[in-house]
Amino acid sequence: MDTVYLDNNATTKPADEVVEAVRQVQAELWANPSSVHRFGQLARHKLELARASVAALIGAQPRQIVFTSGGTESNNLAIQDVLGSGGQDASDGVLITSRVEHSAVREPAEEFGKVGTTVWLPVGAGGVIDPQAVADALEQHADAPGPILVSVQWANNETGVIQQVRQIAQAIDDARQRSADRRPGRARVTLHVDACQAVGKLPVDVLAAGVDLLTLSSHKLHGPKGVGALYVRGGLRIRRQMHGGPQELQRRGGTENTAGIIGLGVAAELAQEFLADRARIERLTALRDHFEQSVLQAVPGSLVNAPPGPGAGGERLWNTSNVAFPGLESEAILMGLSENRVCASAGAACSSGSLDPSPVLLAMGVPEPAAHGSVRFSLSRLTQADEIDRAVEVIPLVVRRLERVMPNP
């Protein structure tokens, strides 16, 4: 029996074209792209073509792309650069974010709060951030002497909830204008968006969205692990956190991960092709909806952790379904699913092993009994209907068995 893999928000299967591109680099194009000889410059040429492909995927210019080791480094680079983390001015900075962010933003925010000011935005039903709450926070801290960074996810890694990025950017633009009118010379307000779960799954245009910094991760869009990127808006300078070489236009030292970057470039090209196929996305959305309806019907009392309905801020990624089985423990459910060759997760992969309920779900207002028993199922563009049918068969069997041996108190 084949494994049913529904943990694609943790990582995706590298596309065949990506695997071949990485193999080719490792076997034939392994020269250092910083070398001046022809062999090295051939690697450089391929690397720059990949940079152009990544830029095109998000509506950016190639020079605005900084390659990193992944989403976590990109998030940390954005936060540390804008706020001067560890510098003399860190205590003057303000970071405005939320408890529903990925831990790669949430944990740096907690650390920054020890030296500067971290503002935790309220989260509405289903994990939606109200742009007005961002505007209110900016007004409250309008007199802060240091830089202000607003950091929000484009799409949540646990629930798939899509934030209103353009409206948040507009709130920031309005705050900038008020600041310019009332307080000339005021420190800048910068918008950082963690788009690791959004890029490759939905159209992302950094110019139309009005973002200053944007994070993406290769292995979330069928690329290799160990590589990601940070988009930096033109005119916005970032200070290196990784010293030791002139790579990435003096923005990140160290020899580039050539194979990973070229693999990411191929993944970006494939993602553009996928996003242009609306019929395919609609089919996958219907597959996700069929999965949810089938599980809710087969398991009485189960529910989907999501906004109460469509509308402003109520949209979700087509691939993500977070289902609560109140009274049970997610770890036990995952073990039962795994025994039946169905892969899912209890939230962020980097939180695996924790017996505590997801802080994202708690911040959304999900009751603890439901949060403890919540499981994330995430599809990819490779997911087939027969895999969903198999998962729908297995899930009720696992839940019923656990209910017999772990009765609801």
SULFENBEL-V893220 format. One record per residue. N is the residue number from 1. RES is the residue in one letter. PHI is phi in degrees with one decimal (* if undefined). PSI is psi in radians with two decimals (none if undefined). Layout:
n = <N:N>
res = <RES:RES>
phi = <PHI:PHI>
psi = <PSI:PSI>
This chain:
n = <1:2:3:4:5:6:7:8:9:10:11:12:13:14:15:16:17:18:19:20:21:22:23:24:25:26:27:28:29:30:31:32:33:34:35:36:37:38:39:40:41:42:43:44:45:46:47:48:49:50:51:52:53:54:55:56:57:58:59:60:61:62:63:64:65:66:67:68:69:70:71:72:73:74:75:76:77:78:79:80:81:82:83:84:85:86:87:88:89:90:91:92:93:94:95:96:97:98:99:100:101:102:103:104:105:106:107:108:109:110:111:112:113:114:115:116:117:118:119:120:121:122:123:124:125:126:127:128:129:130:131:132:133:134:135:136:137:138:139:140:141:142:143:144:145:146:147:148:149:150:151:152:153:154:155:156:157:158:159:160:161:162:163:164:165:166:167:168:169:170:171:172:173:174:175:176:177:178:179:180:181:182:183:184:185:186:187:188:189:190:191:192:193:194:195:196:197:198:199:200:201:202:203:204:205:206:207:208:209:210:211:212:213:214:215:216:217:218:219:220:221:222:223:224:225:226:227:228:229:230:231:232:233:234:235:236:237:238:239:240:241:242:243:244:245:246:247:248:249:250:251:252:253:254:255:256:257:258:259:260:261:262:263:264:265:266:267:268:269:270:271:272:273:274:275:276:277:278:279:280:281:282:283:284:285:286:287:288:289:290:291:292:293:294:295:296:297:298:299:300:301:302:303:304:305:306:307:308:309:310:311:312:313:314:315:316:317:318:319:320:321:322:323:324:325:326:327:328:329:330:331:332:333:334:335:336:337:338:339:340:341:342:343:344:345:346:347:348:349:350:351:352:353:354:355:356:357:358:359:360:361:362:363:364:365:366:367:368:369:370:371:372:373:374:375:376:377:378:379:380:381:382:383:384:385:386:387:388:389:390:391:392:393:394:395:396:397:398:399:400:401:402:403:404:405:406:407:408:409>
res = <M:D:T:V:Y:L:D:N:N:A:T:T:K:P:A:D:E:V:V:E:A:V:R:Q:V:Q:A:E:L:W:A:N:P:S:S:V:H:R:F:G:Q:L:A:R:H:K:L:E:L:A:R:A:S:V:A:A:L:I:G:A:Q:P:R:Q:I:V:F:T:S:G:G:T:E:S:N:N:L:A:I:Q:D:V:L:G:S:G:G:Q:D:A:S:D:G:V:L:I:T:S:R:V:E:H:S:A:V:R:E:P:A:E:E:F:G:K:V:G:T:T:V:W:L:P:V:G:A:G:G:V:I:D:P:Q:A:V:A:D:A:L:E:Q:H:A:D:A:P:G:P:I:L:V:S:V:Q:W:A:N:N:E:T:G:V:I:Q:Q:V:R:Q:I:A:Q:A:I:D:D:A:R:Q:R:S:A:D:R:R:P:G:R:A:R:V:T:L:H:V:D:A:C:Q:A:V:G:K:L:P:V:D:V:L:A:A:G:V:D:L:L:T:L:S:S:H:K:L:H:G:P:K:G:V:G:A:L:Y:V:R:G:G:L:R:I:R:R:Q:M:H:G:G:P:Q:E:L:Q:R:R:G:G:T:E:N:T:A:G:I:I:G:L:G:V:A:A:E:L:A:Q:E:F:L:A:D:R:A:R:I:E:R:L:T:A:L:R:D:H:F:E:Q:S:V:L:Q:A:V:P:G:S:L:V:N:A:P:P:G:P:G:A:G:G:E:R:L:W:N:T:S:N:V:A:F:P:G:L:E:S:E:A:I:L:M:G:L:S:E:N:R:V:C:A:S:A:G:A:A:C:S:S:G:S:L:D:P:S:P:V:L:L:A:M:G:V:P:E:P:A:A:H:G:S:V:R:F:S:L:S:R:L:T:Q:A:D:E:I:D:R:A:V:E:V:I:P:L:V:V:R:R:L:E:R:V:M:P:N:P>
phi = <*:-73.2:-75.7:-95.1:-101.1:-123.4:-131.0:-76.0:-78.0:-79.1:-168.1:-110.4:-68.8:-59.9:-62.1:-55.9:-64.8:-68.6:-58.6:-66.7:-64.3:-65.2:-59.8:-63.6:-63.6:-64.4:-90.9:-126.9:-129.1:-90.5:-66.6:-71.3:-67.9:-89.8:-72.9:-87.3:-72.2:-61.6:-61.2:-65.0:-71.5:-65.6:-63.0:-59.7:-59.8:-64.9:-63.3:-70.5:-62.6:-64.5:-60.5:-64.5:-66.5:-65.1:-60.9:-62.8:-62.3:-114.9:73.9:-111.4:-97.9:-54.3:-67.6:-90.1:-104.0:-112.2:-80.8:-133.2:-83.4:153.3:-62.7:-63.3:-63.6:-61.3:-62.3:-65.3:-61.5:-62.9:-67.2:-67.2:-68.3:-64.6:-94.3:62.0:-56.8:89.7:-92.4:-69.2:-94.0:-59.6:-67.7:-87.7:-81.7:-131.0:-113.3:-110.2:-151.6:-142.1:-79.7:-95.6:-73.1:-62.9:-60.9:-69.9:-109.2:-62.5:-70.1:-58.6:-65.8:-64.8:-66.0:-62.5:-62.0:-79.1:-119.1:-122.0:-116.1:-108.8:-106.4:-96.9:-69.3:-67.6:-118.5:-84.3:-57.7:77.3:89.8:-92.0:-93.0:-78.8:-55.1:-65.4:-65.0:-65.8:-59.9:-63.9:-64.6:-64.9:-66.5:-62.9:-110.7:-61.4:-95.8:-59.4:-75.4:-108.1:-69.0:-119.6:-119.5:-102.5:-127.1:-135.9:-80.3:-75.9:-140.9:-76.4:-73.7:-98.8:-115.1:79.5:-62.7:-97.7:-82.0:-86.3:-62.4:-63.2:-68.0:-66.1:-61.7:-66.4:-61.1:-70.1:-59.1:-62.8:-65.6:-60.9:-65.5:-62.1:-65.2:-65.3:-72.5:-99.5:-135.9:-54.1:84.9:-60.8:-59.4:-70.0:-109.3:-118.4:-107.9:-110.1:-122.9:-84.1:-110.4:-58.5:-88.9:-91.7:-62.9:93.4:-109.3:-144.8:-61.8:-127.1:-129.3:-64.9:-71.6:-64.0:-77.7:78.5:-94.5:-97.2:-134.7:-142.8:-104.1:-139.4:-131.6:-62.5:-76.1:-87.8:-130.2:68.4:-106.9:-76.0:-78.6:84.4:-148.8:-154.5:-151.9:-123.1:-81.1:-124.4:-55.6:-56.8:91.0:-100.0:-91.8:-118.3:-93.4:-63.4:-101.9:-111.5:-99.2:130.6:173.8:-91.8:-62.1:53.7:54.1:69.4:-103.5:-158.9:-73.0:113.2:-60.5:-66.2:-79.4:-58.5:-61.8:-64.5:-64.6:-65.4:-61.9:-62.6:-59.7:-64.4:-60.4:-64.6:-64.8:-65.3:-64.6:-62.1:-62.8:-63.3:-65.7:-79.5:-99.0:-62.7:-61.8:-67.5:-65.6:-64.1:-64.1:-69.2:-62.7:-64.0:-65.4:-61.6:-63.8:-61.7:-58.9:-62.4:-61.9:-67.3:-67.5:-62.9:-73.2:-82.0:-122.4:-57.9:92.4:-74.1:-152.8:-98.5:-81.4:-159.9:-56.7:-66.1:-178.7:-68.8:126.6:-58.1:75.5:-103.3:-82.9:-129.9:-59.5:-65.9:-105.2:-115.0:-138.7:-109.6:-112.1:-99.9:-120.0:-55.4:92.1:-111.0:-105.7:-60.1:-62.3:-67.3:-62.8:-63.2:-64.1:-64.2:-64.0:-63.3:-61.0:-102.9:62.1:-118.5:-101.2:-147.3:-150.2:-99.0:145.8:-62.0:-60.2:-73.2:-102.6:-58.0:102.2:-78.8:-91.3:-78.6:-66.2:-59.9:-63.9:-65.1:-65.7:-63.4:-64.6:-75.6:91.6:-69.8:-58.2:-55.8:-58.7:-77.5:-63.1:-61.9:-105.5:-93.4:-128.6:-97.7:-113.0:-132.4:-87.3:-132.4:-69.7:-94.4:-64.6:-110.7:-61.8:-67.5:-68.1:-63.5:-61.0:-65.0:-62.1:-65.8:-71.5:-76.6:-55.9:-61.3:-63.5:-65.6:-64.2:-63.1:-63.6:-67.6:-64.8:-74.6:-95.3:-130.2:-61.4:-64.5:-66.0>
psi = <2.26:2.66:2.38:1.96:1.87:0.82:0.74:-0.24:-0.29:-0.83:2.71:2.75:2.23:2.34:2.62:-0.70:-0.59:-0.79:-0.76:-0.69:-0.75:-0.74:-0.76:-0.71:-0.81:-0.55:-0.58:-0.31:0.78:0.10:2.73:2.13:-0.15:-0.13:2.57:-0.22:2.93:-0.66:-0.82:-0.68:-0.44:-0.73:-0.72:-0.76:-0.80:-0.66:-0.74:-0.56:-0.68:-0.69:-0.72:-0.66:-0.73:-0.74:-0.76:-0.59:-0.54:0.20:0.54:3.10:2.57:-0.68:-0.19:0.03:2.17:2.09:2.43:-3.01:-0.11:-3.05:-0.67:-0.81:-0.73:-0.76:-0.80:-0.68:-0.76:-0.82:-0.82:-0.62:-0.90:-0.70:-0.04:0.69:2.19:-0.14:3.09:-0.43:0.07:-0.63:-0.30:-0.21:2.81:2.24:2.12:2.04:-2.84:2.91:-0.08:0.12:2.82:2.67:-0.38:-0.22:-0.74:-0.76:-0.79:-0.58:-0.70:-0.71:-0.75:-0.59:-0.26:-0.36:-0.50:-2.65:2.09:2.18:2.15:1.99:2.53:2.61:2.24:-2.96:2.30:0.11:0.37:2.32:2.22:2.14:-0.50:-0.55:-0.61:-0.79:-0.74:-0.74:-0.70:-0.69:-0.68:-0.58:0.43:-0.45:0.12:2.37:-0.33:-3.02:2.68:2.26:2.21:2.18:2.03:2.72:2.59:-0.80:2.39:2.41:-0.36:-0.61:-0.28:0.06:2.31:2.18:2.79:1.28:-0.77:-0.69:-0.63:-0.73:-0.65:-0.68:-0.64:-0.73:-0.74:-0.71:-0.68:-0.74:-0.75:-0.69:-0.72:-0.62:-0.68:-0.52:1.33:2.44:0.09:2.51:2.65:2.70:2.22:2.44:2.09:2.33:2.16:1.82:0.45:-0.65:-0.22:-0.76:2.21:-0.26:-0.49:2.77:2.31:2.14:1.85:-0.58:-0.82:-0.60:-0.42:0.56:2.69:-0.69:2.42:2.36:2.39:2.76:2.30:-0.80:-0.03:-0.16:0.71:0.49:-3.11:2.78:2.84:0.27:2.48:-2.94:2.71:2.10:2.32:2.02:2.51:2.37:-0.21:2.02:2.46:2.55:2.38:2.37:-0.34:1.84:2.77:0.18:2.91:0.20:2.83:0.81:0.77:0.27:-0.25:1.94:2.77:2.52:2.31:2.59:1.41:-0.83:-0.77:-0.75:-0.78:-0.65:-0.72:-0.69:-0.75:-0.75:-0.66:-0.71:-0.73:-0.63:-0.67:-0.71:-0.75:-0.79:-0.40:-0.18:1.47:-0.63:-0.66:-0.72:-0.70:-0.67:-0.73:-0.63:-0.77:-0.61:-0.75:-0.78:-0.71:-0.72:-0.87:-0.83:-0.68:-0.74:-0.78:-0.60:-0.64:-0.40:1.63:2.40:-0.26:2.75:2.79:2.22:1.71:2.92:2.68:-0.30:3.01:2.95:-2.93:2.09:0.13:0.12:2.70:2.78:2.55:-0.26:-0.08:2.33:2.05:1.93:2.28:2.38:1.43:2.44:-0.18:2.96:2.30:-0.64:-0.69:-0.69:-0.77:-0.68:-0.74:-0.71:-0.74:-0.67:-0.44:0.33:0.66:2.15:2.22:-2.95:2.98:0.17:-2.49:2.37:-0.57:-0.10:0.05:2.40:-0.30:2.38:-0.06:2.56:2.74:2.22:-0.46:-0.84:-0.69:-0.70:-0.50:-0.18:0.23:2.22:2.59:-0.76:-0.60:-0.70:-0.69:-0.55:0.44:2.41:2.36:2.19:2.18:2.20:3.00:3.09:-0.14:-0.16:2.38:2.76:-0.64:-0.48:-0.73:-0.74:-0.70:-0.76:-0.70:-0.51:-0.73:-0.74:-0.87:-0.62:-0.77:-0.78:-0.79:-0.69:-0.74:-0.62:-0.51:-0.69:-0.30:1.25:2.57:2.17:none>
